[in-house]
Amino acid sequence: MKILITGCHGLLGQRLVKFAPAGCTVVATDIHEDHQFTPADIYRSCDLTQRDAVKNLIDRVEPDHIINAAAFTNVDAAEDQRDLCWLVNVIAMENLVQAARRVHAGIYHLSTDYIFDGQNGPYRENDTPNPVGFYGQSKLAAEQVLKGSPLNFTIARTMVLYGYSANQRPDFVNWLIGKLRNGDPVHIVTDQIGNTTFSDDLARALWHLVRTSYHGVVHLAGREIISRFDFAGKVAKIFNLDSSLIKPISTACFRQRAARPLNSGLVVDKAVYTLGLELSDAEGGLRKYKALLESETP
């Protein structure tokens, strides 16, 4: 198989490249001219918001499948940069779909729990979406573009992704570890509830779906539903940090720019029991991550 991975400089994209199965030809793309953390021989620069650039890339590569890990993911910035968010999350999907039709490629697309309103979570794959912020609206629109296409597709929804990347972009876990190691007190919300997802688990699960040609909608996230506050306590425990620095706060007091789905979470029964995928609970994922950081070759 030949696979095109988009967003290869991101947290998930880097792990997708790393865990590519033997015998699989990978081409990786991101918007930057420099290949950065990706082997130069498989890297192609491309701005997915530019239709001709996407068409030219996919015509040259002729992938069997595209794993779309590219996205505008800054939830608060999405409220103020709506045009850019829509370009990256929706117009890019339209461009990928049009180009993929030319070479009959399937698309594996990453989506999010933010398509739900967080009133009655956790959510199953067929529950009705109702996003409460613009980021969620854009991700739902991208799903609808893909569902309305004639392509074979998979939509994999995830949430609270953390793990290792060469540039260590901030995610919740790495941000928290940094703060606690510096002795800084942090306020963590007690009323945002959902799954937490180790990036290596997600990357391996996605490759399993590609290898088995699974198509449809599936929730891929950690198998435990937990509050951010309780999860922060597990981070402190496993990384031997001072949990007394973690202070509880409500979302209303935190005053984040964008609304969040509070009682959220994704039911992963389909992934675990039907598809046989390995997804860690909160503590298990963190222990895997700690072992990874302590290894010589993350």
C-alpha positions in Angstrom: 0.0 0.0 0.0 1.0 3.6 -0.6 -0.2 6.0 2.2 -0.2 9.8 2.2 -0.1 11.2 5.8 -1.1 14.8 6.2 -0.1 17.0 9.1 3.1 14.9 9.6 4.8 17.6 11.8 2.0 17.4 14.4 1.9 15.2 17.5 -0.1 12.4 15.9 1.4 12.8 12.4 4.9 12.2 13.7 3.8 9.0 15.4 2.0 7.8 12.4 5.2 8.1 10.4 7.2 6.3 13.1 4.8 3.3 13.3 4.2 2.8 9.6 4.0 -0.9 8.9 6.7 -2.8 7.1 6.0 -3.0 3.4 3.9 0.1 3.4 5.1 3.1 1.3 4.6 6.3 3.1 4.6 9.9 1.8 4.2 12.6 4.5 3.2 16.2 4.0 2.8 19.4 6.0 2.7 23.1 5.1 6.3 23.8 6.0 9.0 23.9 3.3 11.5 22.2 5.6 11.0 18.5 6.3 12.0 19.1 9.9 11.4 15.8 11.8 10.4 13.8 8.8 12.8 11.8 6.6 13.5 14.1 3.6 13.0 11.3 1.1 9.3 10.8 2.1 8.4 14.5 2.7 6.4 16.7 0.3 5.5 20.2 1.3 1.8 21.1 0.6 -0.7 23.7 1.7 -3.9 21.7 1.9 -6.0 24.9 1.6 -4.8 25.3 -2.0 -6.8 23.2 -4.3 -4.3 23.0 -7.1 -1.4 22.1 -4.8 -3.4 19.3 -3.3 -4.4 18.0 -6.7 -0.8 18.1 -7.9 0.5 16.3 -4.8 -2.1 13.5 -4.9 -1.7 13.1 -8.7 2.0 12.6 -8.2 1.8 10.3 -5.2 -1.3 8.3 -6.2 -1.9 7.0 -2.7 -4.2 4.1 -1.9 -5.2 5.8 1.3 -4.9 9.2 2.9 -4.6 9.6 6.7 -5.7 13.2 7.4 -4.1 14.3 10.7 -3.9 17.9 9.6 -6.1 20.3 11.5 -6.6 23.7 13.1 -6.9 22.6 16.7 -6.6 25.7 18.9 -10.1 25.8 20.3 -10.0 29.3 21.7 -8.2 30.8 18.7 -10.9 29.3 16.4 -13.4 31.8 17.8 -11.3 34.7 16.6 -9.7 33.2 13.5 -12.8 31.6 12.0 -11.8 32.1 8.4 -8.4 30.3 8.9 -10.0 27.6 11.0 -12.6 26.9 8.3 -9.9 26.9 5.6 -7.7 24.3 7.4 -10.5 22.1 8.7 -13.2 22.3 6.0 -11.8 23.6 2.7 -8.7 21.4 3.0 -11.1 18.4 3.4 -13.0 19.5 0.3 -9.7 19.7 -1.6 -8.6 16.3 -0.3 -11.9 14.7 -1.3 -11.8 16.1 -4.8 -8.2 15.0 -5.4 -8.7 11.6 -3.8 -11.6 10.9 -6.2 -9.2 11.3 -9.2 -7.0 8.4 -7.9 -9.7 6.4 -6.1 -8.0 6.8 -2.7 -9.8 6.2 0.6 -9.5 8.8 3.4 -9.0 8.1 7.1 -9.9 11.3 8.9 -9.3 12.5 12.6 -12.2 14.2 14.2 -13.1 15.1 17.8 -15.6 15.0 20.7 -16.1 18.7 20.2 -18.7 17.9 17.6 -20.9 17.1 20.6 -22.4 19.5 23.1 -21.3 17.7 26.3 -24.7 17.6 27.8 -25.2 13.9 27.9 -21.9 12.2 27.4 -20.2 9.9 26.9 -21.2 9.6 23.3 -21.4 6.7 20.9 -20.6 6.8 17.2 -24.2 7.4 16.1 -25.2 10.0 18.7 -26.5 13.3 17.3 -23.8 16.1 17.0 -24.4 19.6 18.4 -21.1 21.5 18.6 -21.0 24.5 21.1 -18.1 26.3 19.5 -16.7 27.2 16.1 -13.9 24.6 16.3 -16.5 21.8 16.8 -18.6 23.3 14.0 -15.7 23.2 11.6 -14.8 19.6 12.5 -18.4 18.5 12.1 -18.6 20.2 8.7 -15.4 18.3 7.7 -17.1 15.1 8.7 -20.2 16.0 6.6 -18.0 16.7 3.5 -16.4 13.3 3.8 -19.8 11.5 4.4 -21.2 13.2 1.4 -18.4 12.0 -0.9 -18.4 8.7 -2.9 -15.1 7.7 -1.3 -14.4 4.9 1.1 -13.8 6.7 4.3 -13.2 6.3 8.0 -13.9 9.0 10.7 -11.9 8.4 13.9 -13.0 10.7 16.7 -10.5 11.2 19.6 -9.9 13.7 22.4 -7.3 15.0 24.9 -4.3 13.7 22.9 -0.9 13.7 24.5 2.5 12.1 23.9 6.0 12.5 22.5 6.9 14.7 19.5 10.3 15.8 18.4 9.3 19.5 18.9 7.3 18.7 22.0 4.4 21.0 21.2 2.4 21.7 24.3 -0.4 19.3 25.1 -2.2 19.0 28.5 0.2 16.4 29.9 3.5 18.0 28.8 2.3 21.5 29.9 1.3 20.1 33.3 4.6 18.2 33.8 6.5 21.4 33.0 4.5 23.5 35.4 4.8 21.0 38.3 8.5 20.5 37.8 9.0 24.3 38.0 7.0 24.3 41.3 4.2 26.4 39.7 0.7 26.1 41.1 -1.9 25.2 38.4 -5.7 25.4 38.3 -7.3 22.5 36.6 -11.0 22.2 35.9 -13.1 19.7 37.8 -16.2 19.7 35.5 -14.7 18.8 32.1 -15.0 15.1 31.8 -13.9 12.7 29.1 -11.2 10.4 27.8 -7.5 11.0 27.6 -5.6 9.5 24.7 -1.9 8.5 24.4 -0.8 9.3 20.9 1.0 6.0 20.3 -2.2 4.1 21.1 -4.0 6.2 18.6 -1.4 5.9 15.9 -1.2 2.1 16.2 -5.0 1.9 16.2 -5.3 4.0 13.0 -2.7 1.8 11.3 -4.7 -1.3 12.3 -7.8 0.3 10.6 -5.8 1.0 7.4 -4.3 -2.5 7.3 -7.7 -4.1 7.7 -9.5 -1.7 5.3 -12.0 -0.7 8.0 -14.5 2.0 6.9 -17.1 3.8 8.9 -17.1 6.0 12.1 -15.3 4.8 15.2 -14.3 6.4 18.5 -10.6 6.0 19.3 -9.6 7.4 22.6 -8.5 6.2 26.0 -10.9 3.7 27.5 -11.5 5.6 30.8 -13.8 8.6 31.4 -12.2 10.9 33.9 -12.2 14.6 34.9 -9.3 16.8 33.9 -8.6 17.4 37.6 -8.5 13.7 38.5 -6.3 13.0 35.4 -3.9 15.8 36.5 -3.6 14.0 39.9 -2.6 10.8 38.0 0.0 12.7 36.0 1.5 14.0 39.3 1.5 10.6 40.8 3.1 8.7 37.9 5.7 11.3 37.2 6.5 11.8 40.9 5.5 15.4 41.1 3.8 17.5 43.8 0.0 17.1 43.5 -0.6 19.8 46.1 0.2 22.3 43.4 -2.9 21.2 41.5 -5.8 23.4 42.5 -9.5 22.7 41.5 -11.5 25.3 39.5 -14.7 25.3 37.6 -14.9 25.9 33.9 -17.1 29.0 34.5 -14.4 30.5 36.8 -11.7 29.7 34.3 -13.3 31.9 31.6 -11.9 30.2 28.5 -12.6 32.0 25.3 -14.5 29.1 23.7 -17.3 27.0 25.2 -16.4 23.4 26.0 -18.4 20.3 26.0 -18.3 19.5 29.7 -19.9 16.1 30.3 -18.3 14.7 27.2 -16.3 11.6 26.5 -16.4 8.9 23.8 -17.6 5.4 24.2 -14.9 3.2 22.8 -16.7 -0.2 23.0 -16.8 -0.6 19.2 -13.0 0.0 18.9 -12.1 -2.3 21.9 -14.7 -5.2 21.6 -15.6 -5.2 18.0 -12.4 -4.2 16.3 -10.0 -5.6 19.0 -7.9 -2.4 19.4 -5.7 -1.8 22.4 -6.6 1.5 24.1 -5.2 2.3 27.5 -7.0 3.6 30.6 -5.8 6.9 32.0 -3.0 5.5 34.3 -2.0 2.9 31.7 -1.5 5.5 29.0 0.6 7.7 31.3 2.8 4.7 32.4 3.4 3.9 28.7 4.3 7.6 28.1 6.7 7.7 31.0 8.4 4.5 29.9 8.7 6.0 26.4 10.4 9.2 27.7 12.8 7.1 29.7 13.8 5.0 26.7 16.8 5.8 24.5 14.8 6.1 21.3 11.3 7.7 21.8 
